[in-house]
């Protein structure tokens, strides 16, 4: 499943807006390294908010920090809170939220002691079910704005440097330098896009959006040169504030950043009606997401409006696509009774009261396991032809209990290879149904 519009939005505060000082080093070290989890092409970091650790999506596509899920962490306290009106992408009317100031927000020794947070109570923006792990909020511009920040997707580590000039001298000869335009705290750059090998490339101004799990989004209504490929799929692209978002996916011949070219990437073209309120930056034609960015080691140098890129081991990975037609999300937890062997090293020496060996040494325990539900079936896909429906609950996949997969593992399985057979058992309104289909490459 691809995620984007749920958290790719413009945050406009209709009432007061407060400036932030940004993050600083809390010790004398020259750098700080922060591990992250890379799940479904999204960067998830642990950030302490007023002393309580929470999971945040690190998203270059947003300016302000947003907190939208505290279901299991309601012990977080906020000193200064006032009610505000917030308008987000997809919402025609401003809705109620809260602005909290004077928060201490910390990632290891990288700290902001006067951080503003927008508290959004609308559960439509809770992305945890789509990511498969708890995600409490989003952090963007203020994490990057004061320092040189390196994102290493191979080691899944972020490094922030105090002395950025010293580090830049080390990388300028081996990294490609890309000028950035920072507007409202968001980074933009120009890429070259080829739709026809016999025509000139389109020079496109794009937002760098690490909160978008796709490779590239293009807004076809913004420029007549943007053409949906002849071979395309009418597809579900994600969920916005106002509901599900659809569009097209297709491969284009080439996409280039400086002289670095990607051949046959998969591009998403959201429907015009669903992008009318997206970031209205002049001449912006789309976004570059993490499916592209993860193929580099990246340095963001916001103070000097520059980005540095170097190919990593993911660079030549194929651009894959969900070949099943199934979109999934995490739908809560269930208690599952599982057996386990108690003291397996003694299992063959256990005797009953008659001196006979005990055949097994099994005991049982109950554990909370995830529930996965099908949220969309692409029309004319293998899953559609097999008869699988939206709202079916996953019970087993290839003879393995569905709850023993992570959401990311299931998504990877559904795009794992053309011709692969998928055996699926689902729960449809209390009735167990068996399905079998083969993955089919359509792009």
N, C-alpha and C positions, 0 to 999 in steps of 0.2 A: 504494500500500500504506500502511496505517496502522500506526504503531509505538507501542507503549506499554508493555505488560506486561514486555517484556524488561528495562526499566530502571525501571519503576514498582514499587518493592518497599520493604519495611521492612527496614532493616539493623539487626539486633539482635546485639550482641556478647555472647556468653554469659560470656566472661571479662572482663578488665580493660577499662575505658573511659577514654579520656584526653580532657581538655578542650583546646580550641584557642583561641589568642589572637585569631585572625582576621586578615584582611588590613588592611594599613596603607599609607599613602603613603610611597614611598621617595625623594621629593624635596619641594621646597617649593611645587610647583604646587597650584592650587586644585581641579584636576580632572584626570582621566585618561580618555582615550577609547580604547576597544578595539574594533577591527573584528571582525565575526563573519560566518560563512557560515550562511545560512538554507536548510537542505536538508531536503526532505520535512517541513517545518514544525518542524524542530529547530534549536536554536541551537548552533553549533559554534564554540568559541573556541580559540585557541592559548595554552597555558599551559606555562611552563617548570617542569619538576620537577627540582630539583637540577642546573639548567643545561641540561637537554635539553628542546627544544620538543616538546610532545605535543598532540594534539587532544582536547578535553574537551567533553562535552555539558553545557551550563549548564541545570540542572534544579532548579527550585524545589520539586519533589516529593520531594527526598531531603535528609537532614541531613548525613551524613558523606560524605567524598570517597572515591571508589572508583577503583582502577586495575585493569583486567582484560585489557589487551592490550598486550604489549610484543614482538610477533613480530619487528619490524624495528628495535627500539630497545632492545636488551638491554644497551646501555652505561649505562643509568640505574643509579646506585648509591644504596643506602639504608643509612643509618648505624645506625639502631636498628630491629630487626625481631624480633617474637615471634609465635609461632604462636597463633592464636585459633580459636574456634568461631564461625561466622556462621550466622545463620538468615535466609533471605530469603523473600519472597513466593512461594508455590507449593511450597516445599520443606518437607516435614514434619520432616525431620531436619536438625540443624545440620551444616554441612560445614566442612572445614578451609580456613582462609585465614591471612593474615598481617596484623599491625598494624605499620605503620612510623611512627615518630615522628621529630621533629626535621628534617623535610624543609623545604627552601626552595622554595616554590611562588610563581611570579611571573607576572603578566599585565601586560606593559609595566612601569610604575612602581608597580603595585599588588601588594604583596608580603606574604607570610606566612612568617616565618622559623622557625616552629615548627608546621608543618602535619602533621596526622596523615592517613595514607592507609591504606585497607584494600585489600590486594592479594588479588584473587580469581583463582584459577588455573583455575576451571571455565570452559571455553570456551563453554558454553551461554549465557554472559552477554556474549559478544562481539557487539556490535551493528553492527560495521562492514559486514557483508554486507547488512544491512537498510537501512543509510543510503546505502551506495554510495561512501563515502570512509572512510579509516582513522579510527576513533574509539578512543582509548586508555583513556578513563575518563569519570567523571561527577563534577561538582562542583556543590554546591548551597548550603545555608544559610550556610556560613562565608564565601562570596563576598559575601553580601548583608548580613550581620548588623551591621556597624559603620557603614555609610555609606548615603547616599541614592544609589540606582542607577537610572539611566534606560536603558530599552531602546527604541531607535528602529528599528522594523522596516522602515521605508522606506529609511533610509540604511544599515541593517545595521551599527549602531554602538551600543556600550554606553558610557555615560559615568558615572563615579563622582565624586561631589562631596565635597570636604573640608568646606566650609562649607554644610551642608545647609539651614540656616535661611535663608540669603540666597537660595538657589535656590528654596526653597519659596514665598517671598514673590512670586516672579515667576510661579508657575504656579497658585496657589490660585484665581485668578479665572476661569481658562479651563479648568481640569481638574476632573473629577468626583472627589470624595474618597470613598474606600471603606474603611471600617474593616476591619482584619484581626485575626484571632486566630492567634497564633503558638503552636504546640504541637509539641514535639519538633523544633523548627527548621523547621517547615513552615507555610506561610500558608493560612488558611481564611477564607472570607467567606460572606455569605448572598446568594443570588440568588433571583429569582422565576421560577417555571416554570409555564407554562400548558399543560395537557393538553386542556382543554375550554373553549371560549370562554364557555360557560354556567356555569362553576364557578369558584370562587376559585382564585387562583394558589397553588402550593405554595411555601412559603419553605424553601429547601434550603441546608444547610451544605455547602459544596464546597471541595475542595482546589484551589488554583491550582497547576497542574502543567505547566510548560513542557517537560517531558520526555514529554508526551502529545501526539501530533500530531493527534488528533481535536478536535472542538469541545467536546463534553460527554460524560462518562460518567455514567450513573445506575444505582444499585444497586437494582433493582426489588424485591428481597426485604426492603429496609430500611424501606419505607414503602408502605402500601396505595394512596396517591394516585399513585404512580409507575406509569403504564400504558404498555405498549408500544403504539405506534400501530397501528391496524388494518391500514394499508398498511406492511409492513415487509419486511426482507430478513434471512434467516438467514445470517450472514456470519462469516468469519474476522476476528478483531479484533486479533490479535497473538500474540506468543510469550512465555510466562512461563518460569520456571525448570523447571516440571514439564511443559512442552510447549505445544502450540498452544492458544489460547484462542478460544472462539467465543461468539456471542451474536446480538443483533438490532440492526439499524439502522432508524431511521424518522424522519420529520419531525414535529416538534411545532409548534403554532401560534406560540408565542412564548417567548423566553428573555430575561430582563431583569437588568441590573446597575444598581442605582439606578434612574434613569428612562431608561436607555439600553436600547432594545429591539432584539432580533434576531427577524425574522420568518422562520418556517419553517426553522430550523436543523436539521441532521441530528444526531440523538442516538444514541449507542451504549449498548446495554443488555447488559453481559456476563452470561453464565450464572452463576447463584448459586453453583454448586459451585466455580467458578473464582475467586471473590472472597471466599471465606470467611475467608482469612487476610490479606486486605488491611487496611491501617491501620485499627485498631479505635477511632479517635477517636469519642467520644460524639456521636451524631446526625449523623455525616457520611453524606451520601447520594450522593456521587460526586465527580467532578473536572471542572475546566474546563481544557482544553488549548490548544495554540498556535493551532488553527484559529479560536478566539475571540480570544485575546490578541494575535495578529498584527494585528488590526484597530484597535489602539490604539497611541499612544505611551504608554508605561507608566513610572511612577516607583514603585519599591518603597522604602518608608521603614520598614524593619524596626525601627529604634530606637524609633519612635513607633507601631508597629503600624498602619500606614496604607499604602494604595495610591492612586495618582492616575492617572486615565485620560482620554485625549483621543482622539476619533476621528481616524483617519488616512485616507489615500486608499484603503486596502483595505477600509474599513468596509462598503461596499455590494457587495462582491464576492459572487457567488452561492456558496452552500454546495454544492460539487460532490461527486460520488460516482463511484467507479470503475464505469464503465458496461460494461466488458468482462467482469468476473468473474475477471480474472487478477491474482494476487499474485506479485510478483517479488522476487528478491534477487540480490545480487552473489555470484558463485560462483568467485572467484579470477581469475587472469589467464592469457592465452594469447599466444604469439608470433604476430604477424601480419606477413606480407610485403606491403609497400605500395610502389607506384611513386611517384616524384616527378620533376619536371623540373629538371635541373641547369642552373643559369644561364639561366633562361628568357629573359632579355633578349638572349641570343646565339643562341637556338634557330633563328631564321630565317636566320642567317648561317653556319651550320656546313656544311662540305663534306666529302665522303668523299675517298678517294684518287683517284677519277676526276673530281673536280671537281663531282660531283652534290650537290645539297642533301640533308642528312640529314632524313628525314621527322620524326623526333622525337629528343628528347634525354633520354629517360627513364632513370632509375637506380632501384635498389631498396634498401629498407631494412627491417629488422625492428624492430617496436615491440611492447611489451607492451600488450595491450588487455583490457578487462573481459569476463568471461563472465557472462551473466544466465540464471538458471534459474527456471522456474515452480514456486513452492512451494505454491500452492493454486489450485483452480478452484472458484468459487462455483457451487453447484448451480442448474440452470435459467438460467444466464447465457448471453449470446451465445457466449462461448468454450466453455462446456460443450456447447451444442447443436452447435457446429462440430466437436467431437471433440478439442479440445486437452486434454492431460492434465498432471497434476502431474509434475514432473521433466523435462518437455520443455525443451530448451535453445534459447534464442532465437538464430537465425541472421540473419534479415532481418526488418525491419519496414517496410512500405510501400516496398519496393525499396531500402532503405538498410540497410547492415550493422548488426546489433544493437550491435556493439562501438563504433560511432560515436555512440551515445547515452550520456548519463549515466543513472543510475537514476532521477533526478528527472525528466528529460525523458521517459522512458518512462512513468512514473506519470502525468505531466501529459497525455500523449497519450491514455492509456486512459480519461481522464475529460474529453476535450476538447470533446465536443459530440455530442448525440444524432443518430444517422443517419450519422455519419462511418464510412467503410469502413476496416477494418484488414486489410491483407494481411500474413500472417505465414508465415515459413518457420522450422520448428523442426527440431532434431536429436533424434530419438527412438531412442536406443540405436544410433547410427551411421547411421540412415536419415533422409534429408531428406524432410520432409512439408510440403505447402502447405495453408494454410487461409485462408479469407476470411470475415469477419463484420462486422456493423454494430453500433456502440455503441448501447445502448438505455437510456433513462432509466427506472429502476424506482422511484425515490423522488421 
